[in-house]
Amino acid sequence: MSECAWVHLACHGTQNIADPTKSALILHGGKPLEVFEIIKKPLPNAEFVFMSACQTATGDNNLPDEAVHLAASMLLAGYRGVIATMWSIKDADGPVIADDVYSRLFNNGERPDHTQAANALHDAVKKLRANKASFDRWVPFIHVGI
């Protein structure tokens, strides 16, 4: 991650409400990549991260004003923009949303602009809605940052 400007993570995510720094992305082989590990390393090239994983922007229901979750930790680590999910998503929806987002961001053959990620996500979600997807399938996807 330290050498890349853009990162795409397609994995499972877990929230630890008692200690948010122990919230993690579960990588290949079941190895957790905890928030603490992400934020302690310098990420000088960080621009954009797409987390196609469940529970990446889930907070504590008892502390609605607190925003300590995996998506917020990516901002803290230095990423300028993050696409994440507020709760579990259907396995089929993650790749569809990602394909639509990246198709828009990489459509002109030039270096993609991470500041267009929110618009790209909006269009991807709008397309999912137009295909009559139920509410719980399109609502979880969010963009935070710029």
Beta strands, then each sheet from edge to edge (+ up, - down):
strand 1: 6-10
strand 2: 12-14
strand 3: 24-26
strand 4: 32-34
strand 5: 48-52
strand 6: 81-85
strand 7: 141-145
sheet 1: 1+ 5+ 6+ 7-
sheet 2: 2+ 3- 4+
end
